[in-house]
Amino acid sequence: MNRILRFFSVIALSLACVSGVSAKVSVSARLDSVSVLMGKLTTLNLEVVQDKGKPGGFPLFRNADINKGYVGICGDSIELRTSYKADTIDLGSNRIQINYKVPLQAFDSGSYRLPEFVYVSESDSARSNALTLNVVPVNVTADDPIAGFAQVAEPEGKSVLDALPDWMVDYWWIIIAILLAIVAFLWGMRRYKKEGTVLKKKPEPTPYETAIKDLRELKAKNLWEQGMEKEYFTRLTDILRIYLARRFGINAMEMTSREIMDHLYSSDVKDKRDYVRQILSVADFVKFAKVRPLPADNIAAYDNAVRFVEETKPVPVVAADAEEGDGQNPEIKKTETKKGGES
């Protein structure tokens, strides 16, 4: 019999402990009105029962942005003001009841199911019951009087962007892209009228660079070594004639060998005529008399072409006037580049 009594005593004590733990914190929620006009205020009442001396609160409000002054729920369609009131009632037996009165406002019409509000007190927490709120739209006409609503207020943190239309603020990047495209178009048109092109022209190679490049390519083909002396000298004289035309302005492509020599005699490079004479002479024999030159003549013609181009290219000329003074260094004047008749 004693064992049976002890068994039921242990069970009763265990149930009392469990019920005591589950009753530590409880939360209930209700609305002053379950139907509210859009834009109007109503009150959300949250009643919390807990032990005395234990701090607690709703994380929803604790984590809110103080500067905003409200917490958005239901997709931000409903706002709960953070400036709520809280009154405490002593229930005795080391228990208290805290009544939270939270202003609630909605700006979108419809039916909303409010979430369960979580209250946390130290290691204990509890959830409130869920609520349903109906937000009634405001149906007005142009003739209806406006009453019961606050006046239009200036927005906080007003800036010059508030005067712009919403589409300009939303699509500012498209506007900037269009403006940049217009600026680029105007710049391109101006450059085209001034220089005849939009993109910067790549500098053309000098007559010297072109001639040396062509001579190297001709040598790499090994034409005369393959018995193609006529093709070899035709290309060699073309390179030389183009160089004379670009470097000295001589229309060598339309001249005979004799006319080219006469023009060189009256030019500043008449002392270099022997190079050209050897090339043209051998070339005329090969092209017109069908003479096969010796390998030495082929090599000499190529070497003379290279020498003529190298020795007649424009070279920088340094003009310096040394003025001697008492303890002073000579002054070096600026360097000028001799054009040399380049066209």
HELIX and SHEET records of a PDB file:
HELIX    1   1 ASN A    2  SER A   22  1                                  21    
HELIX    2   2 PRO A   59  ARG A   62  1                                   4    
HELIX    3   3 VAL A  160  ALA A  163  5                                   4    
HELIX    4   4 ASP A  166  ASP A  170  1                                   5    
HELIX    5   5 TRP A  172  GLU A  195  1                                  24    
HELIX    6   6 PRO A  207  LYS A  221  1                                  15    
HELIX    7   7 TRP A  224  GLN A  226  5                                   3    
HELIX    8   8 GLU A  229  PHE A  248  1                                  20    
HELIX    9   9 ALA A  252  GLU A  254  5                                   3    
HELIX   10  10 SER A  257  TYR A  265  1                                   9    
HELIX   11  11 LYS A  270  LYS A  272  5                                   3    
HELIX   12  12 ARG A  273  PHE A  288  1                                  16    
HELIX   13  13 PRO A  295  THR A  312  1                                  18    
SHEET    1   A 5 SER A  26  LEU A  31  0                                        
SHEET    2   A 5 LEU A  41  ASP A  51 -1                                        
SHEET    3   A 5 ARG A  95  ALA A 106 -1                                        
SHEET    4   A 5 ILE A  78  ARG A  81 -1                                        
SHEET    5   A 5 TYR A  70  ILE A  73 -1                                        
SHEET    1   B 4 SER A  26  LEU A  31  0                                        
SHEET    2   B 4 LEU A  41  ASP A  51 -1                                        
SHEET    3   B 4 ARG A  95  ALA A 106 -1                                        
SHEET    4   B 4 LYS A  85  GLY A  92 -1                                        
SHEET    1   C 3 SER A  35  LEU A  37  0                                        
SHEET    2   C 3 LEU A 131  VAL A 136  1                                        
SHEET    3   C 3 GLY A 110  LEU A 114 -1                                        
SHEET    1   D 3 GLY A  56  GLY A  57  0                                        
SHEET    2   D 3 VAL A 118  SER A 121 -1                                        
SHEET    3   D 3 ASP A 124  ARG A 127 -1                                        
SHEET    1   E 2 PRO A 316  VAL A 317  0                                        
SHEET    2   E 2 GLU A 336  THR A 337 -1                                        
END                                                                             
